């Protein structure tokens, strides 16, 4: 089933009146395939040309780890295994022990085909397929479901490989507890669909160390393949963006007009560098929305509207125009009093 929805330029009350469409591709009309990718193992590849703003995956979790928060329920859940917890360990290790025990109990209760679907995924610590553990697979592939207290395994999304310059974005839909994957730039049939596993405002060396530690691989994307002066310049600009993001956050907290004007200047430099490096809409839209808020506060309605339009178009590419964030931007943009509480983070 192919269900068409309207994207930003055709939505009611939309900032622009062009013609952009998004296509929600369901299981009966898959626009991707899971297959071997040279040099990467298993990955997800487009089975046809995909345009920006295409929703390619909507997936429910195969497994959810949601540890009880009260002691009574926790004791009941662990049963006799409670005595195996080393309470002398640091708090974070105690939590990890409890999580592992609950996970292993959950996996044992899964149907055989579900366990097989779980255990076919990567375990970064396993030397071969015979010594994988449910805990290792979980640590390598689990995604936060709204918060890092509740984690889930989405087997298809877990097959999508990382890139420091991804062409797709994934996020957790709080309304139906699914993980969605949206295409942010055109992808040709046969090309790999990629997402980012980490925050990329950092140098190549730092990214590589983090990816190796958390996921057990080294990245060879177009950004990580840069060498010499191009690599040095890329690292420098990413550090500059990170510094500007910190300065931007501090400047926004100043209630005085001169502080807000300074924040706008910093924010404009930040998003300009993001665009220069080709950062994806999923990364840049919060910056533009913050600029919208600041321009509203200083009374510059024309520029506020400009930044709201950019932010709206970008979030629609990353999350769809029916997403919570897109709706919030549209409401705030059309609300001249602008009393929205947004909680956007860079």
N, C-alpha and C positions, 0 to 999 in steps of 0.2 A: 504494500500500500504506500503510495507516495502522497503525502499531505503537504500542500503548499501553505505557507504562512507569509505574511507581509513583513518585510524588513524595514529599516528606518525610513527610507526615502518614499515609502508608500503607506506608512502607518497613518492612522487618523491623528491629527495634530502633530505630525512629524515635522522636524526642522527643514526638511528638504522634500521636494515633490518629484524626484527622479523615479527610476524604476529599478529597485534592487529587490530580489526575492531570495528567500531562504527555503530550502527543501529539507523536510524531516524524513529521513530515509529509515524505514522500519525493516524488520528482519526479512520480509518477503521481497524487498527491493534493495538489498544491500549494495552499497557503493564502495565497499572495501573487501579485502580478503586477507586472512592471516596466513602468512607463508614465510619461507626462508628468505632472508635478506643478506646478500653477500657481505661478509665481514662482521655481521651483527647477530647471526642466529635468526631467531624468529622475530618477525615484525608485522606491521599492518601496512598494506599497500592499497592505493586507490584502484578500483576496478573500472572506473570511468573517469572522465574529466570532472573535477569538482570546483565549483566557484566559491569565492569568498562568501562567508555567511551560510555555509551548508552545515547542517547538523548531521553528523555521520554516525554517531553512536549515542544511544540512550540505554544505559545498562543498570540493572538492579544488582545488589551485592550477592555474591555466592556465599559469603561468610561474613558475619559481623561480630566483632569483639567489643562488648559493652559491659565492662566489669561493674558489679554492684558497688554503690557508693556507701551503703550502710553496712556496719560490721555483721549484723545478724544475718542479712541475706548473703553476705560474702561467705560466712562460715557454713551456711546451708549449701551454698554452691560448691565449695571446695570439699566439704565433708572431711573424711579422714586425711585428705591431702594437706589440710591446714597445718598439721604438725610437721610437714616437710619444709615449710617456709622458714628460711633463716632470718629471724627477726633482728639479729645483730648486724645484718648488712645495712649499708646506707639506704635511705628511703627509696631512692630511684631503683635500686636493685631489688628491694622488697616488692615494689610495684611490678617490676619485670617478671619476678618469680610467679607472682599471682596471675599476671596476664598469661604467662606461658601455660600454667596449669589449667586455667579456664579454657584457653585455646585448644589444648590437647583433648580436653573432655568434649569440647564442641566438635572437633574433627572426628572423634570416635563415633559420635552420634550421626554424622553425615551419611547420606546414601553412598554406596560404592562409586557410582558414576560421578557424584559430586566431589568425593575425595580424589578421584583420578583427575578431574578437571583442575582441582587445586594443586595437586602435587606435580602436574606437568609444568607448572610455572617455575621460574628461576629461583634458586637458593644461592645467594652470593657466596656463602661459606662452603658450599658443597663442592668437592673435587670432581664428582661425577654424579650421574642420575641416581645411583644406588644408595648414596649416603645423604640425600636430602632429608630435611626434617620439616614438619609442619611449621615449627617456630621460625626456622630459617626462611622458608617460603613466605611466611607472613611478614616478617621484618623487611624483606626485600620488596614486597609488592603492595602492602597495605596502604590505603589512602584515608585521610581524615574525613569523617562524615559530619561536617560542621564544626568539629573541634577535634583536638588530638586525643581526647579521652575516649571517644568512640571511633573505631577504625573498621574499615571494610575491605574486602577483596573483590575487585571487579575484573574478572579474568580476561575479557577482551581489551579493556583499557590498559591492563597490566602488560599486554603484548606490544603496546605502542612504544617505540624506542624514543630515546631522548635526543634533543638537539639544543644547543645554546642559541640557535636561531630557528625556532620551531615554526611550522606552517599551520599548526592547530593548537587549540587550547582546551583543557578539560577543567571542569568544576563540578562541585557537589550541588545538586538541586535539592534544597531543603524541603520543598513541598512534597515531592514523591520519593525522596531518599535515593535518587538515581545519580549516576555519574554521567555527565554529558560531554561530548567532544565536538567542537565546532571548528570548521576550517576558516582560517584567517587570511589566507592568500591562495590564489588559484593553484590547484594541484592537477597535474596531467595524469591520465590513466597509466598505471605502472610505476608511478612515483610513490615514494614512501611517505606516509603520514607520520609526523613527529610532534611531540610535545616537550615541554621543559620540565625536568624533575626538580630543578633548584632555582633559586634566585640568581640572576646572572649579572648583577652589578659588581662583579669582582673579576680579578685577573684570571688568565688561563690556568696558571699553576694552582690557584686556590680552587677553581672549579674542578679541575682534574682530581685533586686530593679529595674533595668532598664526594665526587661521584664514585671514586674508587672505594672510599670508606663506607658509604651508604649503600651502594648498589653493585660494587665489584667490577666496574669496567672503566675504561678510559674513553673519552669522547674524541671522535675524529670528524666532527661536523665542520662546516665551512669556516666557522669562526675559530675553532680550535686548530684548524689546519694552517692558519696564518703564520708567517715566519718573519724574522728580521724586523725591519722598521714598521711594517704594517701591523705586526703583532704588538710591538711596543706602543704604537699609537692607539691601538684598540684597547690595550690594558690601561693606558693613561686616561682615555676618555671614560672608561667604565669606572675607574676610581673617582674621576671628577664627578660623574653622575651620582655616585654613592655619597660623596661629600655634599653635593648640592641638595640631595634628598634630605640629608640630616639638617642642613642649614634651613631648608625650606620648612621642615617640620617645626623647628624652633621659631622661625620668623612668623609663622601662621598664628602662634600662640599670643603674639603681641596684639593687644586690643587697640593700640593707637594707629591712626591713619598712616603715619610715616613708616611704621613697622609693617603694615599690610602692603603698602606700595613696594617696600623692599622685598617682601615675600613674593609678590607678583613678578618682580624682576628676576629673582632667583628661580622661580618656577618656570618662567619662560626660557631661561637658559637651560634648565634641566630637560624640559620636553624637546627642545631643539636638538640637544645632544642625543637624546633617545631616538629621535627620528633619523638623525645622521647615521647612527649605528644600526638602524633597521630594527629597533625593538618592536615587538609585536603589539597589537592593539590591547591585548590582555594586560600588558605592563603599563602602557602609556595612558589609557583612559582615566585612571584615578588622578593623574597629574593634571590633565585638562579639566576634570571636574572640580578639583581644588582651585584652579585658576578661575573658574566660573564663580565659585563661592566668594573668592576674594574680591573679584571685580564687582560683584553684587554689594559687598560690604562697603566698598569705596564709592559706590553709586555710578559706576561705569556700565550702564545697562547694555550698551551696544557690544562691548567686548565680552561681557558676561554671556550674552546670547551666542556669540561666536564660539566661545569655548564650550558652552553647553552642547552646541550642535556637533562639534568635533568629538566630544566625549561620548555623546549619544551614538553617533555612527560607529565609533570604535567598540563600544561595549556591545552593540548589536552584532558585530562581527565575532566577538569573543564569546558572547553568551546568548545572543538572540534578543529580538526586540520585545519578547514576552517575559524576559527575565526580570527578577526583582530589581536589579540595579538599573536596567534600562527604563523600567516604569518610573523608578524614583527620579532619575535624571529628567525625564519628560515632565513629571509633575512639578519638580523644582524649577525647571526652565519656564514653565507656563504660569508659575506662581510669582507674581511681581513682589509680593511681600517676602517671599522666600524664607520660610520658617522650618525648612527640612533639616532633620538631624541625620547625617549621612554615614559617619563611621567609615570613610574611605581610608585605605592604608597604602603607603608606597613602599 
